[in-house]
Amino acid sequence: MTEANKIPEQEAAKAADNKVLEAMIEAQANELNELRAALKDLSSEVSSKSATSSAALPGTDPEPKKIPVCPEFTLGAKKYKFNVPTFSLNGLDILVAEDVVADKKLLEKVVTEYPGLVTAK
Amino acid sequence: MALSQDITAVASYQAYVQDFGEDLITRAFYMPKTLNYATTHEGVKGKKTLTRLKAATGKAVAWSSGFSAASNAVEFSPRTLEVAQIKRDLSFIPQEFESSYLGKMRPKGQNPGQFLPFEADVLNTILKGHTEEYAASLWSAVKAVTVTPGTTPMNQCFHGFLKLIADAITATTITPVATPGGAVTNTNAVALLETMWNGLGAAYKEMEVQIFMSWSSFQKYNQDYRERYGKYTRLNENGEVKMDFSQNATLVPLAEMGSSNRIVMTPGTNLNVGFDDFADDKLFSMEQNKRVIDWWMDWDMGVQIAQFDEGAMVVNDLA
């Protein structure tokens, strides 16, 4: 084989190698994109899970906490407002002011016997 | 610069022939009795996080060969003790006393002019007054929305125990016991304390518990007890009033609670007081600035309650 014949043959081989390399690069790029997409899904899943777990601290109530309220109520012709959101009459049972406003008998007891719990408006 | 001395009343008395007493008359002062019971923390510069450890119950189960660790068996939660930086500045011009009868208390000569009449007594009285104000702040301080350096008074630089309790009631962290009749009186004080005792955790009933209250509430409890049972209250070996049904619960009247109607039943160690250095607010620095003597002291202080829940603290509903 002459030198002149060798050159086009080598170039053809090089071109074939390049094609193989390009195909490999393209395949790797596709694989990388797939991995990126998978990672994205995974990270969003992880972050959503960590947000949930941080809300549920050990020993705390998993349900959302109610905002404490000192409700107003009318008894007779007078308007009152509770000074505290919760209270106890016997030191043991906890009464929630928001629930007590529905109990007229208890409201009367509060206003007459425990006036410190309310403020007349 | 504002002067700390007011000699208006003594300035016009020197023109008469009369004797002047060589002692000063001052009123009595009270000390921060709370510190006899509270947990104190030194070296707090800014904030100290106290960690609360809570062990869950009901985690022990019937035996089996398998291992299954209990979930959420312990809980750690932070309580922050924050101290505020506070100062007291005073200025005196001793030579100004020369124009009052107190000038006789100064030694002969005008130079140097640093001799302040009754200096030790003045300093002592200021310190006692300071201690009293300090003690009252431990309970009654309410932090201002904006603390202005050099202006905001000490009792508006941090939240005292009473404000912390009021906030805990608002947040339903603690449930107050209703006071019959809406006021502590000499006919209901015993019943109120006995009702509050119901709310104290069983474990605390077996340890030393203090029942902090104003002197007014303390008097009413004693009057009520005397009338109700026809006898005086029981005293422990230290002369403290012991609560019936209890083994170690004592009533602690505190001058520093002022006219508050709040009654606080808790182990005293549950109250936390923070300082940078305990001696900071007991020592004045002094400097002579030409004819003026400047006295000043800087200190940090703040309070926190370690535990409200699980029956560690019981309070009534009055502020």
Interface residues (C-beta under 8 A of the other chain):
Chain A: L57 P58 G59 T60 P68 C70 N83 V84 P85 T86 F87 S88 L89 N90 G91 L92 I94 V110 E113 Y114 P115 G116 L117
Chain B: K54 A56 S71 N72 V74 E75 I169 T170 A171 T172 T175 P176 V177 A178 T179 P180 G181 G182 A183 T195 M196 W197 N198 G199 V314 D317 L318
